[in-house]
Amino acid sequence: MATTAPCLPPSASRGGARRAAAGPRLSRHSLHLVALCSGANDVDFSSRHGDVVKTAYLGSGGARPHRIIGCSHGWLVVVDEACRASLLEPFTDGAQVPLPPVTSFDCEYFVTAVGGDGDGVPEYFAVDNHAYHHHLQGHRKIEWKPPKLVPVQSMRDEFFQKAAIAPGSHRKESYAAVMVSHSGGSGLAFARSGDDRWTSLPTQALTRYADVIWHNGAFYTLTRGDGAVAAWEPDGRALKPRFVTGPVMRWEFKRLVEFHSDTFHQPAFYEGARYLAKQADGGGGLLVVSTVAILDDSNALRARRFKVFDVDEDKGEWRARDDVGDAAVLVGINHSECVSTREYPCLKPNCVYYVVKSFAADFEEEEKGCSRYESGVCDVKTGAGVQDVGVSARRRRPSCLVCALRCFSQVK
């Protein structure tokens, strides 16, 4: 699930991309849900109420997408059933640009394909995290330990977490670079346009990354738990990290959990997440959007709340805000964005539109392997919200869904 700002789809003249049949163009100033079935040859664009507006057929070339892990600058970053990542531009002609294989990290023995069928889909991947962490530390000689055998089904669902795209500087360049978080959010890697392998970035052993986004000429990352923000800036052929904000020691929803425990006289459990989003004007700083779901002891959802913070790079801290003006914040599993409701009047100002993963019993998956998620709208100032806005897995075709809230501009 993803959200992103309005942008023009990339030009059909860009090189290195596989093409597919064009379809009807999406209307301007409207909110769409992007949905795909695992291994399908089409991507559906639906209204918030589930009516399919456009179906983009991907043609015979390229990998069949299984998951969406990123969405920006007119491209979807998708992973297919063999854990191959690529850029997909379904809005005009279905162009597809392959990214480096999962087996081509700069650590030679990190991921290796094992077995497989005649279609080139491995049965397993041998994942050597021990070798990878020693590689990050610059150690050449390591004590050998057997790698972990991971079924291809688990790799395609879990290895790549999120992706962000640095746009190309000219029309013939589909992208400048892509950064991914992987291995449960414990690793970061990037690939420049034309690279045939992923370049790993140095990370701390216990750090887990919640989000990655491209903003003002750098990749920004947000860590889970402590909420530290860093900027990874181009430094020659590499990326150099810069401290932005330190760990956030407070937990912003503590009083909310205590309130529900006292009100309902039973334990209140919670699961939370944080996301990075760009400001609506494009020239401002970043936002951190924090959310929490309050669950009762039967694992049923009692409440979903959101808070929005400015990332103050000068002071190195978050600054809470209860008003985002006439903007609306779009929050998704793969990408988040803040957009103007004057340009997109289908959205209500000062609201968060969200599609997020859920572990509540209310949103149990109906079919094995299908993503569980909840969607809705929450008022930033009052905290009041309406759940289950948009397409639900229970109302879509009966297969695995990966969805993205997005505003699109009309193609020229």
C-alpha positions as CSV (number, residue, x, y, z in Angstrom):
1,M,0.0,0.0,0.0
2,A,1.4,3.3,-0.9
3,T,0.7,6.9,-1.3
4,T,2.5,9.6,-3.2
5,A,2.2,13.1,-4.5
6,P,0.7,14.1,-7.8
7,C,3.2,13.7,-10.6
8,L,3.3,13.3,-14.4
9,P,4.0,9.7,-15.5
10,P,7.4,9.2,-17.1
11,S,7.8,9.7,-20.8
12,A,7.2,6.8,-23.1
13,S,10.5,7.5,-24.8
14,R,12.7,6.5,-22.0
15,G,15.2,3.8,-22.8
16,G,15.8,0.4,-21.2
17,A,12.1,-0.2,-20.5
18,R,9.8,-3.0,-21.7
19,R,6.5,-1.7,-23.2
20,A,3.0,-2.9,-22.9
21,A,-0.4,-1.9,-24.3
22,A,-1.6,1.5,-23.5
23,G,-5.1,2.1,-22.0
24,P,-7.5,4.9,-21.1
25,R,-5.9,7.7,-19.2
26,L,-6.7,8.5,-15.6
27,S,-8.7,11.6,-14.8
28,R,-7.0,14.6,-13.2
29,H,-7.5,15.6,-9.5
30,S,-8.8,12.3,-8.3
31,L,-7.8,9.7,-5.7
32,H,-7.2,6.2,-6.8
33,L,-6.4,2.8,-5.3
34,V,-3.8,0.7,-7.1
35,A,-4.5,-3.0,-6.8
36,L,-2.9,-6.1,-8.3
37,C,-3.2,-9.8,-8.0
38,S,-0.1,-11.8,-7.5
39,G,1.4,-12.9,-10.8
40,A,-1.3,-11.1,-12.8
41,N,-0.8,-9.3,-16.1
42,D,-2.8,-6.2,-15.2
43,V,-3.0,-3.5,-12.6
44,D,-6.4,-2.0,-11.5
45,F,-6.9,1.6,-10.7
46,S,-10.1,2.0,-8.6
47,S,-12.0,4.8,-6.9
48,R,-12.1,5.0,-3.1
49,H,-15.4,3.1,-3.3
50,G,-14.1,0.2,-5.3
51,D,-15.2,1.0,-8.8
52,V,-12.4,0.1,-11.3
53,V,-11.5,3.2,-13.3
54,K,-8.8,1.7,-15.4
55,T,-7.0,-1.6,-16.0
56,A,-3.5,-1.4,-17.2
57,Y,-2.4,-4.5,-19.1
58,L,1.3,-5.2,-18.7
59,G,1.9,-7.2,-22.0
60,S,4.1,-10.3,-22.4
61,G,7.4,-8.8,-21.4
62,G,8.8,-8.4,-17.9
63,A,8.2,-9.9,-14.6
64,R,4.6,-10.4,-13.2
65,P,4.3,-8.3,-10.1
66,H,3.6,-10.0,-6.8
67,R,4.0,-7.0,-4.4
68,I,4.3,-3.2,-4.5
69,I,7.2,-2.0,-2.3
70,G,7.4,1.6,-3.5
71,C,5.6,4.3,-5.5
72,S,6.8,7.7,-6.6
73,H,7.6,9.8,-9.7
74,G,5.1,7.9,-11.8
75,W,6.7,4.5,-11.1
76,L,5.7,1.5,-9.0
77,V,8.5,-0.6,-7.5
78,V,7.3,-4.2,-7.7
79,V,8.6,-7.6,-6.7
80,D,7.6,-10.7,-8.7
81,E,7.0,-14.3,-7.7
82,A,10.7,-15.1,-8.1
83,C,11.7,-12.1,-5.8
84,R,12.9,-10.1,-8.8
85,A,12.5,-6.3,-8.4
86,S,11.7,-3.9,-11.1
87,L,10.2,-0.5,-11.9
88,L,6.7,-0.6,-13.4
89,E,5.0,2.4,-15.1
90,P,1.4,1.3,-15.6
91,F,-0.2,4.7,-16.1
92,T,0.4,5.1,-19.8
93,D,2.2,2.2,-21.5
94,G,3.2,-0.3,-18.9
95,A,6.9,0.2,-19.3
96,Q,9.0,-2.0,-17.0
97,V,12.7,-1.6,-16.0
98,P,14.5,-4.4,-14.2
99,L,16.5,-3.7,-11.1
100,P,19.5,-5.8,-10.0
101,P,18.7,-9.4,-9.0
102,V,18.3,-10.3,-5.4
103,T,21.3,-12.6,-5.8
104,S,23.6,-9.7,-6.9
105,F,24.5,-7.9,-3.7
106,D,28.0,-6.6,-3.3
107,C,28.4,-9.4,-0.6
108,E,28.9,-12.3,-2.9
109,Y,27.5,-15.1,-0.7
110,F,24.6,-13.1,0.9
111,V,21.8,-14.5,-1.3
112,T,22.1,-17.5,-3.5
113,A,19.3,-19.2,-5.6
114,V,18.8,-22.9,-4.9
115,G,16.9,-25.4,-7.1
116,G,14.0,-24.2,-9.2
117,D,11.9,-25.1,-12.2
118,G,12.2,-24.5,-15.9
119,D,10.7,-21.1,-15.6
120,G,13.7,-19.8,-13.7
121,V,11.9,-19.6,-10.3
122,P,14.1,-20.9,-7.5
123,E,12.7,-23.3,-5.0
124,Y,14.8,-21.7,-2.2
125,F,17.2,-19.0,-1.5
126,A,20.3,-19.5,0.7
127,V,20.6,-16.4,2.8
128,D,23.9,-15.9,4.7
129,N,23.3,-13.1,7.2
130,H,26.5,-14.0,9.0
131,A,28.6,-13.3,5.8
132,Y,26.6,-10.1,5.1
133,H,27.2,-8.5,8.5
134,H,30.9,-9.3,8.3
135,H,30.9,-7.7,4.9
136,L,29.4,-4.5,6.3
137,Q,32.1,-4.5,9.0
138,G,34.8,-4.8,6.3
139,H,36.0,-8.2,7.5
140,R,37.2,-10.6,4.7
141,K,37.9,-13.7,6.7
142,I,34.9,-15.0,8.6
143,E,34.0,-18.2,10.4
144,W,31.8,-20.2,8.2
145,K,28.2,-20.9,9.3
146,P,25.6,-22.6,7.2
147,P,23.2,-20.2,5.5
148,K,19.5,-20.2,6.1
149,L,17.3,-21.8,3.4
150,V,14.3,-19.6,2.8
151,P,11.5,-20.7,0.5
152,V,10.9,-18.5,-2.5
153,Q,7.4,-17.7,-1.2
154,S,8.8,-16.2,2.0
155,M,11.6,-14.3,0.1
156,R,9.2,-12.6,-2.2
157,D,6.9,-11.7,0.7
158,E,9.5,-10.6,3.2
159,F,13.0,-9.9,1.9
160,F,12.4,-6.5,0.3
161,Q,10.6,-4.1,2.7
162,K,10.4,-0.7,1.1
163,A,11.8,1.2,-1.8
164,A,12.4,4.9,-2.7
165,I,13.2,6.3,-6.2
166,A,15.6,9.2,-7.0
167,P,14.2,10.5,-10.3
168,G,16.3,10.6,-13.5
169,S,17.9,13.9,-14.5
170,H,17.0,13.6,-18.2
171,R,14.2,12.0,-20.3
172,K,16.2,9.0,-21.4
173,E,17.0,8.0,-17.8
174,S,14.1,6.1,-16.1
175,Y,15.6,6.7,-12.7
176,A,18.8,7.9,-11.1
177,A,18.9,5.5,-8.1
178,V,16.7,3.3,-6.0
179,M,17.2,2.6,-2.3
180,V,15.6,-0.5,-0.6
181,S,15.3,-1.6,2.9
182,H,15.6,-5.4,3.2
183,S,16.0,-8.4,5.6
184,G,13.2,-7.3,8.0
185,G,14.3,-3.7,7.8
186,S,17.8,-4.4,9.1
187,G,19.6,-3.7,5.9
188,L,19.8,-0.8,3.4
189,A,21.1,-1.0,-0.2
190,F,20.9,1.1,-3.3
191,A,21.5,0.8,-7.1
192,R,22.2,3.5,-9.6
193,S,20.7,3.5,-13.0
194,G,22.7,0.9,-15.1
195,D,24.1,-0.9,-12.0
196,D,24.0,-4.7,-12.2
197,R,24.3,-5.2,-8.4
198,W,23.0,-3.8,-5.1
199,T,25.5,-1.7,-3.0
200,S,25.1,-2.2,0.7
201,L,25.1,0.7,3.2
202,P,26.6,0.5,6.6
203,T,24.0,0.0,9.3
204,Q,24.1,-0.9,13.0
205,A,23.4,-4.5,13.9
206,L,20.3,-3.9,16.0
207,T,18.8,-1.0,13.9
208,R,15.6,-1.7,12.0
209,Y,14.3,0.8,9.4
210,A,10.6,1.7,9.2
211,D,10.6,3.9,6.1
212,V,12.7,5.4,3.3
213,I,11.9,8.3,1.0
214,W,13.6,10.6,-1.5
215,H,13.5,14.3,-0.6
216,N,15.5,17.4,-1.6
217,G,18.3,15.4,-3.3
218,A,18.8,12.7,-0.6
219,F,17.3,9.5,0.6
220,Y,15.9,9.8,4.1
221,T,15.4,6.9,6.5
222,L,13.3,6.5,9.7
223,T,14.2,3.8,12.2
224,R,11.6,1.7,14.1
225,G,11.2,2.1,17.8
226,D,13.4,5.2,18.5
227,G,12.3,7.1,15.4
228,A,15.8,8.5,14.4
229,V,15.9,10.2,11.0
230,A,19.0,10.2,8.8
231,A,19.7,11.6,5.3
232,W,21.8,9.6,2.9
233,E,23.4,12.1,0.5
234,P,25.3,11.4,-2.8
235,D,29.0,11.3,-2.2
236,G,30.7,10.5,-5.5
237,R,29.5,7.0,-6.4
238,A,28.4,6.3,-2.8
239,L,25.9,7.6,-0.3
240,K,27.0,9.3,2.9
241,P,24.8,9.4,6.0
242,R,24.0,12.6,7.8
243,F,22.4,12.9,11.2
244,V,19.0,14.6,11.1
245,T,17.1,13.8,14.3
246,G,18.2,11.6,17.2
247,P,16.1,9.0,18.9
248,V,12.7,10.1,20.2
249,M,12.6,9.0,23.8
250,R,9.0,9.7,24.4
251,W,6.1,7.5,23.1
252,E,3.5,9.8,21.7
253,F,0.4,7.5,22.4
254,K,1.1,6.5,26.0
255,R,-1.8,8.4,27.5
256,L,-4.2,7.0,24.8
257,V,-3.4,3.4,25.8
258,E,-3.8,4.3,29.5
259,F,-7.1,5.9,28.8
260,H,-8.5,2.9,27.0
261,S,-7.2,0.6,29.8
262,D,-9.0,2.7,32.4
263,T,-12.2,3.2,30.4
264,F,-12.8,-0.4,29.4
265,H,-11.3,-1.9,32.6
266,Q,-9.3,-4.4,30.6
267,P,-5.8,-4.5,29.2
268,A,-5.3,-2.4,26.0
269,F,-2.7,-3.7,23.6
270,Y,-1.3,-1.7,20.8
271,E,0.6,-1.9,17.5
272,G,2.1,1.2,16.0
273,A,4.0,2.4,13.0
274,R,5.7,5.6,11.7
275,Y,6.0,6.9,8.2
276,L,7.9,9.7,6.4
277,A,6.0,12.1,4.1
278,K,6.8,15.1,2.1
279,Q,5.2,18.5,2.6
280,A,2.4,19.5,0.1
281,D,4.4,22.4,-1.3
282,G,7.3,20.2,-2.2
283,G,9.8,22.8,-0.9
284,G,9.2,22.3,2.8
285,G,10.7,19.8,5.2
286,L,9.6,16.3,6.0
287,L,6.7,15.1,8.1
288,V,6.7,12.1,10.4
289,V,3.2,10.5,10.6
290,S,2.8,8.2,13.6
291,T,-0.1,5.9,14.1
292,V,-1.3,3.4,16.8
293,A,-4.1,0.8,16.9
294,I,-5.6,0.1,20.3
295,L,-6.7,-3.5,20.6
296,D,-8.7,-5.2,23.4
297,D,-7.8,-8.5,24.9
298,S,-9.7,-10.3,22.1
299,N,-7.5,-8.6,19.6
300,A,-10.4,-6.5,18.2
301,L,-9.7,-3.0,17.1
302,R,-11.0,-0.3,19.5
303,A,-9.4,2.8,18.0
304,R,-6.9,4.0,15.4
305,R,-5.2,7.4,15.9
306,F,-2.7,9.4,14.0
307,K,-0.3,12.2,15.0
308,V,1.7,14.4,12.6
309,F,5.1,16.0,13.3
310,D,7.4,18.4,11.4
311,V,11.0,17.2,11.2
312,D,13.1,20.2,12.3
313,E,16.5,19.6,10.8
314,D,18.0,22.8,12.4
315,K,17.1,21.7,15.9
316,G,17.4,18.0,15.2
317,E,13.9,17.2,16.6
318,W,10.3,16.5,15.9
319,R,7.7,19.2,16.4
320,A,4.1,18.1,16.9
321,R,1.3,19.8,15.0
322,D,-2.4,19.6,15.1
323,D,-3.1,21.3,11.8
324,V,-1.8,20.7,8.3
325,G,-3.9,23.5,6.8
326,D,-5.7,22.8,3.6
327,A,-3.4,19.8,2.9
328,A,-4.3,16.2,3.3
329,V,-1.8,13.5,4.3
330,L,-1.9,10.2,2.4
331,V,-0.3,7.4,4.4
332,G,0.3,3.9,2.9
333,I,2.5,0.9,3.5
334,N,4.8,1.7,0.7
335,H,4.9,5.5,0.4
336,S,3.3,8.6,2.1
337,E,2.7,12.1,0.8
338,C,1.1,15.4,1.7
339,V,-1.0,17.0,-1.0
340,S,-3.1,20.2,-1.5
341,T,-6.9,19.8,-1.3
342,R,-7.2,22.9,-3.5
343,E,-5.6,20.9,-6.3
344,Y,-7.3,17.7,-5.3
345,P,-10.8,18.7,-4.1
346,C,-11.8,15.1,-3.6
347,L,-9.9,15.2,-0.4
348,K,-10.9,16.8,2.9
349,P,-8.4,19.3,4.4
350,N,-6.5,18.6,7.6
351,C,-7.1,14.8,7.3
352,V,-5.0,11.7,7.1
353,Y,-6.2,9.2,4.5
354,Y,-4.6,5.8,5.3
355,V,-4.2,2.2,4.1
356,V,-2.1,0.4,6.7
357,K,-1.3,-3.2,7.7
358,S,-3.4,-4.4,10.6
359,F,-3.1,-7.3,13.1
360,A,-6.6,-6.8,14.5
361,A,-9.0,-9.7,14.3
362,D,-11.5,-7.5,12.5
363,F,-9.2,-7.6,9.4
364,E,-8.3,-11.3,9.3
365,E,-7.2,-12.5,5.9
366,E,-9.7,-14.7,4.1
367,E,-7.2,-16.5,1.9
368,K,-3.8,-17.8,2.8
369,G,-1.1,-15.3,1.8
370,C,-3.4,-12.3,1.3
371,S,-2.4,-9.0,3.0
372,R,-4.5,-7.8,5.9
373,Y,-5.0,-4.1,6.0
374,E,-7.4,-1.4,7.2
375,S,-8.2,1.9,5.6
376,G,-10.0,5.1,6.5
377,V,-9.8,8.8,7.2
378,C,-8.7,10.6,10.4
379,D,-9.1,14.3,11.3
380,V,-5.7,15.6,12.4
381,K,-7.0,18.1,14.9
382,T,-9.8,16.1,16.6
383,G,-8.6,12.6,16.1
384,A,-12.0,11.5,14.9
385,G,-11.9,9.0,12.1
386,V,-14.0,6.8,9.8
387,Q,-12.6,3.3,9.1
388,D,-12.9,1.0,6.1
389,V,-12.8,3.7,3.4
390,G,-11.7,2.4,0.1
391,V,-11.3,-1.1,-1.3
392,S,-11.3,-4.0,1.1
393,A,-9.8,-7.4,0.4
394,R,-13.2,-8.9,1.2
395,R,-14.8,-6.9,-1.6
396,R,-12.1,-7.4,-4.3
397,R,-11.3,-10.4,-6.4
398,P,-10.3,-13.4,-4.2
399,S,-6.5,-13.3,-4.4
400,C,-3.6,-11.5,-2.8
401,L,-4.0,-7.7,-2.9
402,V,-1.3,-5.0,-2.5
403,C,-2.9,-1.6,-2.6
404,A,-1.7,2.0,-3.0
405,L,-3.6,5.3,-2.4
406,R,-2.3,7.8,-4.9
407,C,-3.2,11.0,-6.6
408,F,-2.4,11.2,-10.3
409,S,-2.0,14.0,-12.7
410,Q,-3.3,13.6,-16.3
411,V,-0.8,12.7,-18.9
412,K,0.0,15.5,-21.3
